[in-house]
Amino acid sequence: MQTLTVDLAERSYPIHIGAQLLAQPELLLPHLAIKQAVVVTNTTVGPLYLESLSAGLRAMGVTVIPVILPDGEAYKNGDTLNSIYTALLQNRCERKTTLIALGGGVIGDITGFAAATFMRGVPFIQVPTTLLSQVDSSVGGKTGINHPLGKNMIGAFYQPKVVLADTATLNTLPDRELSAGLAEVIKYGLIGDLPFFEWLEMNVDKLLTRDPEALAYAIRRSCEDKAAVVAADETESGRRALLNLGHTFGHAIETGMGYGNWLHGEAVAAGSMLAADLSRRMGYLDDATVARIGRLFQRAKLPCTAPDLGCESYLDMMGIDKKVENGKIRFVLLKSLGEAFLTGDVPPELLRQTLTERMQHG
């Protein structure tokens, strides 16, 4: 097991990374204020891991209340959130009851938001079971739900007490979900870690075949990169916004296609390619660099072209984005490989060219 720390003064917390950590519930016990926990999971992850985690906690005297949600991005909404509140109230949960998110990014986001808002804040723990959630969404305290008009537009910054990333859970992850997680891994290399990007170019095939050492390294390096950014800018007032490379475009794809039809990582990959193309048109990247980025996404079995939603639809949906400031859409772009920046000064004609020419037609 390897342990990293997200340094947020009195709210600092550890990230434990390793195989078979679900069999070590003693790692969670110090972070429970009382011996009562609500484990929120879904219909896919629950049958695989809920009983083993619950049994371990019960063996240490913890009362475990399971909440099983439907699986999928389409259910990351207010109705599902209310079902968590109902379970908490029906079971007479208290302010010191800990919520444990057992699942991927959707479970982590919605459980974290429930924890942030139930009784104005109860403790929660992240137990991510997908690559995407282990390298990205479980770290940093972003929680929330989707709205029909925009992804993640309702939420809160609310940090977990601990993150327990059991790499063995990736053995049951579908290939498509594994690739989706690699989009966020590649993102870290693109925005600020060129040596990691180069490592990924040499090792992406090992990651796809689930080589344990390669996966452990990629997860640790991604978490290190994110933890450093979060410690410097917890509430995304500056540098943390760079973690959203590809997300302004990507969230529009997810919203426009209907939540769940494109996985988040797939939309981020296509969105990152749009960002790279726009960076090229603005004079920052050359053709060879854009092609190099595309090759890595392709090797990771991720889409490099965006769905044809229509240029105006993209512009309209991107106008409902958390990075909009003074009416301007701000984009995370690339000055070079490993160097990202945030700007609202994007020539509209270049943005339209990128959208028009990189959409998948037919």
N, C-alpha and C positions, 0 to 999 in steps of 0.2 A: 504494500500500500504506500502511496505517496500522498502527502498532505501539503496543500497550498493554503495561504491565508489571503482573504480579501480584507485589506487594511482600511477600516472605516472607524478608527478610534474605538469608542465603547461599543460600537455595533459591528466590529470585526467578526468574521466567522471563518471556519475552516472548510476546505473542499477536500474530501477524501476520495482518492481515485485508486481503483484496484479491482481485481477479480474476486468474486464470491463475498462481497461486502454485505450483501443482504443477509448473509448467515452470521453477521456480527452486529446484532442489534445493540450491543453494548456501546457502539459508537454513537448511537442516538440518545441513549439514556441520560447523559449529562445535560442534554439540551431540552429535556422535558421539565417544565416547571412543576407539573403535577403528573401523577401516573395515570393520565387519561389522554388518549390520542385518537384523532379521527383520521383514518387513512382514506384519502380520496383517490380513486383510480377509475379505470374504464372497463368496458366489456371485453376488450382485447388483452390488456395487461393483467387485469384482475385474476383470471384463471391461471396465469403463469406464475405470478409472484406474490399475490395478496396473502395467501395462506402461510407461506414460509416466513414472510416479514411479520405477520400478525402473531404467529405461533412463538417466534423468538421474543417479541415484545411481551406477550402474555406470560411467558416463562419467567420474566423478570418482574412480574406483578403489575404490568401496565394493562389497563382496561382499553380495549381496542374497539372502535366503532367504525365499521366499513361503510363507505359511500361509493356506489358504483355508478358511473355516468355512462351515457352512450359515447361511442368512440367517433372522433372526427372533428375537424375544424368547423363544420356546420353547426356544431353544438356549443361552440364557445360564445355563448350569448347570455342575455339576461334571464331567460327562462331556466337555463341550466344552473346559473349562479343562484337563483332563488331556491332551486332544489337542494343545494348545499346548505343554504341558510335554514331551510325547513328541517333538514336532518339535524343540524346543530341545535335548533330550538327544541325539537321533539325529544332529543336526548339530554336536554337540560345542560348543555355544555357551558363552561365558565370562561372567564377571561384568561385563565391559565391553561385551558385546554389547548393542546398543540395540534395543528392541522399538518398532516404529512401528505405531500403530493407524490404519488407513485405512478409515474407514466412519462409521457413525452411533453412537448412544449405546451400543448393545449391544456393538459392537466396541471402543469406547473403554473401557467399563467392564471387560470381561473381559480385554482386553489389559493394561490398567493393573494389574488384580489379579494377572495372571500375572507381570508385571514386579515387583510388590511382593513376591512370594513365591518366585519362582525364585531359587535360591541366596541367599535372604534379601534379594533386592533388586538388580535390574539397571535401567539407565536406560530410560526410554521417552519417546516423542514422540506427540503427538496430531495427527492430520490428519483433522479432522472433515468429513464430506461431506453432512450433513443440517443443516437449519436448527436443529433441536432441539439437536444436538450442538455446533454452532458457537456458539450463544448460552448453552448451559447445561452439558451434561454433560462437555465437554472441558476446562472451566475449573474449577479448584478442588481437583482431586486425589481426588475420590470415586471409588473403584473397587469392583467387586464382582460377585457372581453372585446369582441367585435360588435360593430353596429352594421346594419345593412348598407349604410353609406360609406363605411370606412373601417379598415382593420385596426384593431388595438387602439381605438380612439377613446375608450373609456377605461381608465385604469389608475394605478398609483405606483409610486416607487416605494417598495416595501421589502426589506431585506430578510432572507431566511436566517435561521439560527445555525444551520449547517447544511452542506450539500454532500450527499453520499452517492458517488457515481460508480456503480458496479459495472465494470466493463464486460462481465460475463453475460449481462442482459442483452448485449448486442448480438449474441449468438442466435437469438430468436427474432431478430429484427429483419423484416423483408428487405430484399436487395434495393428496392426503390427507395425505402426509407433511409437505408444506409447512404445511398448516393445523395439524397436530400441533405443529410447532415454534413456531407463533404463540402457542400456549397458554403456553409458558414466557416468551415475549416480553411478553405481556400481564401475566403474573405480576409482572414487575419493576415495572411501572407501579403495580399494585395495592398492593404491599407497601411501597414507599418512594419512588416517583418519579411524583408526580401530573402534572407537566408532560409526562412521557413517555406516560402513559396518555392524556392529552388529544391528544398528537401522534398516537398510534395511532388514536384515534377519527377523526382527519382523514385518515389515510393508510393505513388497513388495506386499502382497495381496491387501492392501488398495490402493497402487499406481495403481495397475492394474484395480481396480474398480473406479479409478479417484476420490478418496476421496479428497475434496478440501484442507483440512488442511494438509494432508500427502503430497500432491503434492507441496503445497506452501513451506513446510519445506524442502523437497528434493531439490527443485529448489534453494531456498535461500542458503542452506548448500553447494550445488555444486558450486554456483557462488562465495560464500565466499572462498571456497578452491581454485578455479581457479584464482580469483582476487589476492589472496595472492601470488600465484606462478608467475603470470604475472608481478606483481609489482616488484618482486625480479629479474626477468629474462625475459624482454620483448621480446628479439629476439632469445630466445632459444639457448643461448650459454652454458647453464648448466642445472640448476634444471628444467626448463620448459620442457625439453625433456622427463621428467618422465610422463608428461601428455599423452605421446604417447604409454602407455602400450597397447599391442595388436595391435597397428596400423601398425607396419612393416609387420607383418603377414597379418593383415586385409586389408591393401591397396593392397597386392598381390592377395588376394581373390577377391576384387572388380575389379581389372584390369583383372585378369585371367578369371573371370566369365562373364565379360562384364559389363560396368558401369550400375547400376540400377537393375541388377538381384538379387544381394544381397544388402540389405540396409546397409548403413555405420555401423549402430549400430550392426547389425547381424554379419558383418565381424569382428568388434571389439571384440564382445563376443567370437567368435570362435578363433580369434587371441589371446585373453587374456588367453584362455584355453591352447593354444599352448605355450604361455609364461610361464604359471604356470607349465606345464608339463616339459618344459626345465629347469625351476628353480628347480624342483624336481630332475631331472637327474643330475644336477650340485651340489646337496647336500644341497640346501637351504630350500626346503619345503618337508614335509612328505606326504605320500599318503592321509592321512586323511584331510590335509589342501587343497590339490588339489580337493578332492571330495567335500569338503565344498564349495569351490568357484563354482564348477560345479553345485551344488544343487541350489545356488542362481540364477545363470544364467538360469537354467532350469525352476525354479519357475517364473522367469520373462518372460518365453516363448521365450527364445533365444537359438540359436544353440550352442552346446558345441563341435561339431566336425567340422573340416574344410572339404571343398569339395576336392575331389581327383583330383588335377591338375597335379600331378606328382611331385616328389621331386625336380627334376632338374628345372622344371618350377618355383616352389616356389623360389629356390635359385637364379635363373636368375632375376626374378621380384624384389626380395628383394634387389638385387644388385643395383637397380635403386631406391634409397631411400635417403631422405634428411639427414638421420643420418649416412650414409656411410662416413667413415673418413679414409684416407690413404688406400682405397681399402677394408677396413673391414666393414662388416655389424655390426652396434651396436644395441643391443637389450635392451629394458627396461624389467628387470626381477624382481622377488620378493625375498627379503631375508626372509620375513615373511609377514603375513597379515598386511597391513598397512605400509609396508616399501619397497619401490621400489628403484632400482639402475640401472644405465646405464653401459653397458659393451660391449666391442668389443672382449673380450677374451672368446669366446664360442667354445668349442671343436667341430670341424666339424662333428665328428661321432655322438655326442649327438644330435646335431641339426638335422641330417639326421634321427636318431631314432625317435625323436619327430615328425617330418614331416611324416614319413612313418607309424608310429603306431597310430597317431591321425587323419589321414585322413579318410573320409567316403568313403568306397568302395562300388561299386555296384550301 
